[in-house]
Every structure is written in C-alpha cells, then in structure tokens.
C-alpha cells in the first residue's frame, strides 16, 4: 500500500505540475504568478494535494482552476487511503488480539 501511495503522489505531482505549467505558463507575465518554473508548479500541486492552500501562487485560467479542483479531490482520496492503510497496519490480527488479552489478564 505504501508503494502505491508513494507512486501515486510522485506521478500526481509531476503530471499535474506539467499540466499547470502548460495552462498557466502563458499567463505568468500578466498574472505575476511564475508558472514558467516546474518547481513552482509542483509546489502548487503539493500544497493543493494536502489542502493547505497558502495562497502565494494559484492558477488564474479556467483550465488551471479545473486542474486545481481535480488535484483537491485526488488529494482527499490519497490522504484517506493513507489513513486507512495506517489504521489497518495498527489493528491487531486475531492471534495478536488473543496474545494481548492473555498478557493483559495475566499481568
């Protein structure tokens, strides 16, 4: 599960960062948002994925905002998948539960 989540995050950051560069790059000079740099585009994707949204750089075009919306929904899915994975890892199996109960009752 962690491999899937890590791969999904990496692919998402690169793919959506490139899409933001394509859609927002021509407007960078007018909007004073430097989307010419791939690092800025990837930073925007990371901040949007985690739903932090600092607001220092944001898309202005219709397609850029649509990509931002998709990133928000995908980020919610990835974060919830991570939470479910960690929860499943921390949950006792039936044999572990029996061992824990026996140890707790004995001590």
C-alpha positions, 0 to 999 in steps of 0.5 A, a space after each residue: 500500500 505504501 508503494 502505491 501511495 508513494 507512486 501515486 503522489 510522485 506521478 500526481 505531482 509531476 503530471 499535474 505540475 506539467 499540466 499547470 505549467 502548460 495552462 498557466 505558463 502563458 499567463 505568468 507575465 500578466 498574472 505575476 504568478 511564475 508558472 514558467 518554473 516546474 518547481 513552482 508548479 509542483 509546489 502548487 500541486 503539493 500544497 493543493 494535494 494536502 489542502 493547505 492552500 497558502 495562497 502565494 501562487 494559484 492558477 488564474 485560467 479556467 483550465 488551471 482552476 479545473 486542474 486545481 479542483 481535480 488535484 483537491 479531490 485526488 488529494 482527499 482520496 490519497 490522504 484517506 487511503 493513507 489513513 486507512 492503510 495506517 489504521 489497518 497496519 495498527 489493528 491487531 490480527 486475531 492471534 495478536 488480539 488473543 496474545 494481548 488479552 492473555 498478557 493483559 489478564 495475566 499481568 
